[in-house]
Amino acid sequence: MKKNAKWKIVLNLVLLLIILGIMYYFIQNSMRDIFIELKETDLTILFSVLFLGLLHQFFEGCGIKETVRGFSANFTVFDGMMTSFYIAFYRIITFGVGTLLAEIGFYKKKGIKISQGVGASALHMVMYKSAIVTYAVANLIFYFASMLNQRPQMIGLILVGIVLTSLLIITLVVLSLSLNLQVAVLLFCNRFVRNKKLRSYIDQLNLQINALHQAMQSVLDDKATILKIYLFNLLKVGAWYVIPFVCFQEETNNISFFLAFALISFTLVLSGVIPSPAGVGSFEFVYLFMFQPVTGTVEAVSSLLLYRFASFVLPFLLGFLVFLRERRKVVTDGIEEISEP
C-alpha cells in the first residue's frame, strides 16, 4: 500500500510538471497578447470586464446547480462555479478533447453517477446553445432591415449558424431521450453481433444509455427547473455579450449598446459551428469579421483580447486553482498513507 501511495505522489507531481509546461506554452503563444492588452487597459474598463467575466461564472454556477439538483441535493452554486472552472481548465489543457470527460469527472467526484453526469452535460450544452440561438434570432429580427441595407451577405451566414446550432440541440435531445434509438441498437446487436465479449460491452453501454434516458427524462419532466436553467443560461451569456460594448467605451463611441450586443451574439452562433480546437481560431476570425467594419481594426482587436480574457483566460486560471487544490489533496492523502505505521 505504501509503495502504491509513493507512486501516486510521483505520478501526480509528474502530471503537475506536464500541466505547467502546457500552461507555459499557452501563455507564451495564445495568451501573451491578452496580458499585454490588460497592462495597457484603463482600470475602470478592466474591472468592468473582470466583473462581467465573474458574473458569467456565477450564473453558470446557478445553472449547473439547477441542472444536477435532481441527482445531488448537496450540490451548491459554488460547486457549479468550480465545475465551470474545471471544465475551462481541461478544455485548454487537452485542446478541447477532454472537455466532456472533465465535466463528467467533476460530477462523479460529487457523488453523481456517470450516466447522470452525461445527462447533465448534455442538458448543460443544450441550454447553453439554446440561449445563444435565442439571442441570435432576436437580434436578427431586430436588425434585419439595417443588415439588409448595409451587410446583406451576413444574413445568410447567420441563418446557417442558427440552423446548424438548432440541429445540434435537436440531435442532443433526441440522442438523450429516444427509446426507439435504444431499441434499434438492441435489434442490430441481436442480429449481427455474435462475439460474446463485444456483446457484453454493448449491453453495458445500452444500460448506460438507458440510465442517461432516465436521468434526462427526470430533469425534463420538471418544467420549472428547465425554465430556471434556461433563464440562468440567458443571463450568463448576456453577461459576456455586454463586454464588447464596455471595451469600446475606452476607444470609440461609434457603436451603440444594442449593436455591440447583436454583433457578439452573431459571432457566438457562427463561431460555434466552425470546426476549431476548443473554438479558439474560429471565434477570433468571426469576431473581427463582425466588428472591424464598425469600429476599425485597432479597436476591434483590443476588445477581442479583453473579451478573450474574460471568457477564456480568467476561467482557465481559476480552473488551474481548482486543479491544484485537487492534486494537493491527492498528494496529502498519499503522504498520510505513507506516514501511517
N, C-alpha and C positions, 0 to 999 in steps of 0.2 A: 504493500500500500504506500509506504514512504517513497519507494522508487517511482511509483506512478505519480505521486504528488510532485516529486522533483522534476520529472519530465513535463508535467503540466505547467510548472513555473517556467521552465526553459522555453517551451513552445509558445507560451503567452508573451514572453519577453522578445522572442524572435518575431512573433506576429506584430508586436508593437513597433519594432525596428522597421519592418517592411512597410507598415502603415505610415510611419514617419517619413520614410523615403518617398512613398507615393504622394504624401501631402507636400513635401518639398518640391516635387516635380510640378504639381498643380499650382502651387503658389508662385513658382518661378515662371511658368508658362501660361496658365489660364487666369491667374488672379493678380498678377503683378500690376497690370494696368489699373485694375479696380482699386488697389491700395494706394496707388499714386493719385488717382482721382479723389479718393477720400481725403488725402492730405491737402488738396487744393480746394476743397468744397467749403462753403460758408457753414459755420457751426449750426446755425438755425436750420438750414436745409438738411444737413447731415443728421441732426437729432430727429427731424421730422421723418426722414427716410427710415431711420432706425426704429422709431416708434411705430410706423406703419408696418415694418417688417415683423416686429414683435406682436403687433395687433393681429396680423395674419396668423401667426403661430398660436395665439390664444384662441381665436375662432376655430382653427384647425383642431386644437385640443378638445374644444367643446363638441365639435362634430364627431371626432373619433370616440369620445366618451359615449355619446348617444348611440353610435354605431355598434359598440360592443357591450352596451348596458345589459342586454338580454343574456350575454354569455358570462359576464363578470360584474357582479353588483358592486365590488370594491374598486373598480377602475375609475380613476379621477380625471379631472380636466388636466391636471399636471402630468399624469401618466400619458394622456393623449398628446400633450406637447412633447414629452420625451420620445414618444413613438415617432412623431413628425421629425424631430431632430435626428433620431437614429436612422430613419429612412433616408433623410437628406445626406447623411454622412456616407452610408453604404452605397447610395446611388452614384456618388462621385468616385469613391474608392474602387468600386467594382465596374466603373464605366457604364453604369446603368443596368448591368446584368443581374446584380444581387438585390435590386430594389424590393421586389416582391418577397423574396426569401427573408430579407431583413425585417419587413413588416410582420410577416407570419411568425418569425422567430421571436420578435419582441412580445407579440401577443401570447406566445407559448410560455414565455417566462412569467407572464402574469396569470397563468393558470387557464388560458383559453386553448381549447383543443385545436389541432391543426385544421380540421375541416371547418370549424367555426372561424378560425383565423383567415382561411381562404375566402370564406363568405364575407367576412368583414372587409377584407382587402378589395374584393370585387365591388361591394357596395360603396366603399370609400372612393374607388375610381369612378364608378357610375355617377355618384353625386357631384364629384369634382367636375367631370366632363359636362354634366347637366347644367351646372352653374355657368360654365364657360359658354355653352351653346345659348343659354338664356340671355346673357348679356350681349352676345354677338347678334342674335336675332333682333333684340330690342333696339340696339344701336343701328343695325342695318335698316330697319324700318324708319327710324328717326332721321337718319342721314341719307336715305335713299335718293331723294331728289337732288341734294347737293352733290353726292358722289356721281350721279348720272351726268351731271353737267361738267364736273371737274376731273374725275378719275373713273370713267365708266369701266375700265378694264379690271378694276378692283372688285366690282360686284360679283363677277363670275367666280373669281378666286375665293372670295369669302363664302359664297354659296357652296362651293366644293368643300371647303373646310367644315362648314356647318353640317353638310350631308354626311361626310366621312366620319366626323365625330359622333353624329347621331347614330350611324350604323354601328360604330364601336360600342356605344351604350346599349343598343338593342341586342347586339351579339353577346355581350357580357351577361345581360339579364336572361337571355334565352338559355345560354350555357349553364347558368346557375339554377334555373328553375325548371327546365324542360325534363319531364319524366319520360316523354317519348324518345328523347336522345339516349337516356339510360337504357330503355328497353331495346332500342336499335343496337346499342353496343353489346348488350347481352345476347341478342339473337345472332349477331355477327360472330361473336366468340363461340357460341354453342355450335355454330355450323362449320366454322373454318379453323378455329384454334384447337389443336389436339394435344400440344405439348402440356403436360401436367404442371410443370414449373411455371411456364408462361401463364397458364390459366390461373394459377394461384395469385400471381402478381396482378392480373387483370381483375380477379374477384376482389382483391384488396382495394384496388383503385376504384372499382364500382361502389364499394362500401363507403369510401371517402366521398365520392360524387353524391351518393345518396345522403350522407351526413351534411354535405355542403348544401344540397337542395333544402333539407330540413332547416338548416341554420338560416339560409336566405329567406325562406318562407316565414319563419318565425319573426324576423325583423320586418319584412314587408307587410305582414298582417297587421302590424301596429301602425296605423296611418298617422297618428300624432307624432310618433318617433320619426317616421320618414319625413314629415313636414319640417320638423326641427332640424334634422340632418341637412336637408336641402337649404333651409334658411341660413344655417351656420356656414354652409359652403358658399352661398351668395355673399355673405359678409366677409369671409376670409379672402375670396377672390377680389371682392370690391376694395379691400384694404390695399392689395397690391396695385390695383388699377388706378388708385389715386396718386401713386408715386411719380409717374412721369410729369403730371401737372405741377407737383411740388418742385420737382427738379428744374423745370423750365422757368420758375419764378426768379431764379438767380441770373439767367442769361437773356430771356426774351419774354415778351408779353404778347407774342403773335398767335398764341394758341389758347383757346378757352378751355375751361374745365371739362365740359361735356365732349368736346372734340378730342382732347387728350384721352379721356376715358374710353371713347369709342375706338380710337386707333389702337389702344393697347388691348382692347377686347378682341379686335380683328386679328391682332398679332398672335394672341394666345390660341385662337381657334385654328389659325393657319399653321403655326409652328408645331402644333400638337400632332399634325398629320403628315409632317415632312420627316422622313427617317433620318435620325442622327443619334449618336451615342449620348444618352442622358438628355437629349433635346437641346444641347448647347449650341452647336453651329447653326442649326435651323432658326433658332429664336433670334440670334443676332442679325441674321440676314433679313428676316421678315420685319423685325423691329425698325431697322434702318430704312427698309423699303417703305414702311408706313410713315415714319416721322421726318425723314430727310426733306421731302418736298415742302413740308410745312414749317419746319424750324431751322433748317440748314444743317450741314454735316457736323460741325463742331458741337452744337447744342445737342443734336441727336445722339452723338457718340457719348458725350458727357452724361446725359440722362440714362443711357443704356448701361453704362458702368455702375451708376448708383442703383439702378433697378436690379442689376445682377448682384450687387452687394446684398440687398435686402432679401432677394428671392433665392439666391444661390450660395453666396459665401457665408452669410450670417447663420442660416440653419445648419450648414456644413460644420462650422466652427463649434456651434453649440452641440451638434451631434458628436463631435470629437470628445467633448467633455463627458457626454453620456457614455461613450465607448471607453474612456479612461476609467470612469467610475466602475464600469462593469469588469474591466480587466484587473483593476485594483482589488476588487472583491475576490476574483478567482485566485489571484496570487496570494492574497492574505489567507484565504482558506487553505491553500496549499502549504503555506508556511506553518500555519497552526497544526495541520495534519502531520507535518514532519516533526514538529516540536513535541507532539504527544509521546509519552513514554511507551 
